[in-house]
Structure formats: structure tokens, C-alpha cells
Amino acid sequence: MKIQEITYIAIFTAVMGVLGLVPPIMLSFTPVPITLQTLGVLLAGGVLGARRGCISQVVFLLIVAAGMPLLSGGRGGIGVFVGPSAGYLIAYPITAYCIGYFLSRIQTLTLRKILLINLTVGIFFIYLIGIPVQAFMMNIPLIEAIKLSAVYFPGDVLKAILASYLVYRLRRSPVIARGLSKIA
């Protein structure tokens, strides 16, 4: 792995940590908070691509598992992987990989195509893994977990829109494009 590649991975790992410093919005009816870290996952996959985006998320989760309180609300340690939000955390690297993979298959990237992938692939995979694990950990029926998770959808759509715009602008930037092409 090249130094430049490691640097990009470290930057997006740090972005996830910084997004975790933003206080979460806690809801009275579910222990899973509303955070900005979904934005970081979408950005990592969109800017770094499949492999590097996935690695950045794995490194982030390993740092969290080691005890660094980088999740929103100052959470960290191995215990977060056995709580209601464990599925959402596990989905981070998978989602980043899938976003990067699908974006790499598009010949001409447009803002609309990036948004479509962030909504259909990005948000979908986070929910696909997060909701069943939340239901299991909270010992509630799956349909109940789906209903609880519906409150997150409008915010996730907004995060997907913002991430799509940032990915589009960053990938069109000559400096970023040149740097990413050197490590491809």
C-alpha cells in the first residue's frame, strides 16, 4: 500500500471521528441516536472507492473497538458492537465498499447518478443490516424495528444529498482526481 493511499484512508478515518464529535440527537423511543457518521460512510465510499473506503471504515471501527470514544455521544469500546446500533456499525464498511463499487461502474459521473447510488445502495445497506440487528438486540419484532427506524429516513436522505454533492465536487476537483488516480 502506498503512503498516499494510507494517507487518504487515514483522512477518512479521521473524518468519521470528527463527525462522531457532533452531539447525537437522542430519541425517547429508541436507543439508536441520530448521528452525522452516516455522512462519513457515504463520503468514504464515494471519494475513496470500494477498497479504500471499506478499509477506512474498518480502521475506524477497530479504533472504536479499542476503546476510543469516537462514536457520536462519546461511545467507544467493544460493548458498542453488542448494542442496538451494532448492525448499523457493521454496515459501515460494507456500505462504503458497495458505494465505491457501483460508482466505479459508471462511465460518466453526474450528481444525479451519485445521489441515486447513495440513496439506493448506501442508505439501503445500512438499513438492511442495521434494522434486523436492532430488532434482535432490542428483542422486538422486525416490523417494530422498521417502524422505529422510519424516523431516521428523512435525515439520511438529507445526508445522502449532501454527500452526493460533496463527492461530485471532490471527484471533479483536479487535485483530488489526480491524487486518487495515482493510487488507483
C-alpha positions as CSV (number, residue, x, y, z in Angstrom):
1,M,0.0,0.0,0.0
2,K,1.4,3.4,-1.0
3,I,1.9,6.2,1.5
4,Q,-0.6,8.4,-0.3
5,E,-3.2,5.7,-0.2
6,I,-2.7,5.2,3.6
7,T,-3.0,9.0,4.0
8,Y,-6.3,9.1,2.2
9,I,-7.6,6.2,4.3
10,A,-6.4,7.9,7.5
11,I,-8.1,11.2,6.5
12,F,-11.4,9.5,6.1
13,T,-11.0,7.5,9.3
14,A,-10.4,10.9,11.0
15,V,-13.4,12.4,9.2
16,M,-15.5,9.7,10.8
17,G,-14.0,10.5,14.2
18,V,-14.7,14.2,13.8
19,L,-18.3,13.5,12.7
20,G,-18.6,11.5,15.9
21,L,-17.8,14.6,18.0
22,V,-21.0,16.2,16.8
23,P,-23.5,15.5,19.6
24,P,-26.1,12.9,18.8
25,I,-29.8,13.5,18.8
26,M,-31.3,11.1,21.2
27,L,-34.8,9.9,20.8
28,S,-37.0,8.8,23.7
29,F,-38.4,5.7,22.0
30,T,-35.1,4.1,20.6
31,P,-31.6,3.8,21.9
32,V,-30.1,4.3,18.5
33,P,-29.1,8.0,18.1
34,I,-29.3,10.2,15.1
35,T,-25.7,11.0,14.1
36,L,-23.7,12.5,11.2
37,Q,-21.5,9.5,10.8
38,T,-23.6,8.1,8.0
39,L,-22.4,11.1,6.0
40,G,-18.8,9.9,6.5
41,V,-19.6,6.4,5.3
42,L,-21.2,7.8,2.1
43,L,-18.2,10.1,1.6
44,A,-15.6,7.4,2.1
45,G,-17.2,5.1,-0.4
46,G,-17.8,7.9,-2.9
47,V,-14.4,9.6,-2.8
48,L,-12.0,6.7,-1.9
49,G,-13.7,4.0,-3.9
50,A,-14.6,0.5,-2.8
51,R,-11.5,-1.0,-1.3
52,R,-10.0,2.2,0.3
53,G,-13.5,3.3,1.5
54,C,-14.1,0.0,3.1
55,I,-10.6,-0.1,4.7
56,S,-11.2,3.4,6.2
57,Q,-14.3,2.2,7.9
58,V,-12.8,-1.0,9.2
59,V,-9.9,1.1,10.6
60,F,-12.4,3.4,12.2
61,L,-14.3,0.6,13.8
62,L,-11.1,-1.1,15.0
63,I,-10.2,2.2,16.7
64,V,-13.7,2.4,18.3
65,A,-13.4,-1.3,19.4
66,A,-10.1,-0.5,21.0
67,G,-11.9,2.0,23.3
68,M,-11.6,5.4,21.6
69,P,-14.9,7.3,22.2
70,L,-15.3,8.3,18.6
71,L,-18.9,7.3,18.1
72,S,-21.5,10.1,18.5
73,G,-22.1,10.7,22.1
74,G,-18.6,9.7,23.2
75,R,-19.3,6.0,22.8
76,G,-16.5,3.5,22.2
77,G,-15.2,0.1,23.3
78,I,-16.2,-3.4,22.3
79,G,-19.5,-3.0,24.0
80,V,-21.0,-0.9,21.2
81,F,-20.8,-4.0,19.0
82,V,-23.4,-5.8,21.1
83,G,-25.8,-2.9,21.5
84,P,-28.8,-1.9,19.4
85,S,-26.7,0.2,16.9
86,A,-24.3,-2.7,16.3
87,G,-25.8,-3.6,12.9
88,Y,-25.5,0.0,11.7
89,L,-21.8,0.0,12.7
90,I,-21.2,-3.3,11.0
91,A,-22.8,-1.9,7.8
92,Y,-20.3,1.0,7.6
93,P,-17.5,-0.9,5.7
94,I,-20.0,-2.9,3.6
95,T,-21.8,0.2,2.6
96,A,-18.6,2.1,1.7
97,Y,-17.4,-0.8,-0.4
98,C,-20.7,-1.1,-2.3
99,I,-21.0,2.6,-3.0
100,G,-17.4,2.7,-4.3
101,Y,-18.0,-0.4,-6.3
102,F,-21.2,0.9,-8.0
103,L,-19.7,4.4,-8.6
104,S,-16.7,2.8,-10.3
105,R,-19.0,1.1,-12.8
106,I,-20.5,4.4,-14.0
107,Q,-18.8,5.8,-17.1
108,T,-19.9,9.4,-16.6
109,L,-20.5,10.5,-13.0
110,T,-23.3,13.0,-12.6
111,L,-24.7,14.4,-9.4
112,R,-28.0,12.5,-10.1
113,K,-26.2,9.2,-10.5
114,I,-24.2,9.6,-7.3
115,L,-27.4,10.6,-5.4
116,L,-29.2,7.6,-6.8
117,I,-26.4,5.2,-5.6
118,N,-26.2,6.9,-2.2
119,L,-29.9,6.5,-1.7
120,T,-30.5,3.1,-3.1
121,V,-27.2,1.4,-2.2
122,G,-25.9,3.5,0.7
123,I,-28.9,4.0,2.8
124,F,-30.4,0.7,1.8
125,F,-27.4,-1.4,3.0
126,I,-27.1,0.5,6.3
127,Y,-30.8,-0.2,7.0
128,L,-30.7,-3.8,5.6
129,I,-28.1,-4.7,8.2
130,G,-28.9,-2.2,11.0
131,I,-32.6,-2.8,11.4
132,P,-32.6,-6.6,11.8
133,V,-29.7,-6.4,14.3
134,Q,-31.5,-3.6,16.2
135,A,-34.6,-5.8,16.4
136,F,-32.6,-8.8,17.7
137,M,-30.7,-6.7,20.2
138,M,-33.8,-5.0,21.5
139,N,-35.8,-8.2,21.4
140,I,-38.6,-6.7,19.4
141,P,-40.3,-7.8,16.2
142,L,-38.7,-6.8,12.9
143,I,-41.7,-4.8,11.8
144,E,-41.5,-2.8,15.1
145,A,-37.8,-2.0,14.4
146,I,-38.7,-0.9,10.9
147,K,-41.2,1.5,12.3
148,L,-38.7,2.8,14.8
149,S,-36.1,3.3,12.1
150,A,-38.5,5.2,9.8
151,V,-37.7,8.4,11.8
152,Y,-34.1,8.3,10.6
153,F,-35.0,8.2,6.9
154,P,-35.6,11.9,6.3
155,G,-32.3,12.8,7.9
156,D,-30.5,10.1,5.9
157,V,-31.9,11.4,2.7
158,L,-30.5,14.9,3.6
159,K,-27.1,13.3,4.4
160,A,-27.2,11.4,1.1
161,I,-27.9,14.7,-0.8
162,L,-25.0,16.5,1.0
163,A,-22.7,13.5,0.5
164,S,-23.6,13.3,-3.2
165,Y,-22.9,16.9,-3.8
166,L,-19.5,16.7,-1.9
167,V,-18.5,13.5,-3.8
168,Y,-19.4,15.1,-7.1
169,R,-17.4,18.2,-6.4
170,L,-14.4,16.4,-4.9
171,R,-14.2,13.9,-7.7
172,R,-14.3,16.7,-10.2
173,S,-11.5,18.6,-8.4
174,P,-8.2,18.3,-10.3
175,V,-6.1,18.0,-7.2
176,I,-8.3,15.2,-5.7
177,A,-8.8,13.4,-9.0
178,R,-5.0,13.4,-9.7
179,G,-4.2,12.2,-6.2
180,L,-6.8,9.4,-6.4
181,S,-5.7,8.3,-9.9
182,K,-2.1,8.0,-8.7
183,I,-3.1,5.4,-6.1
184,A,-5.7,3.5,-8.2
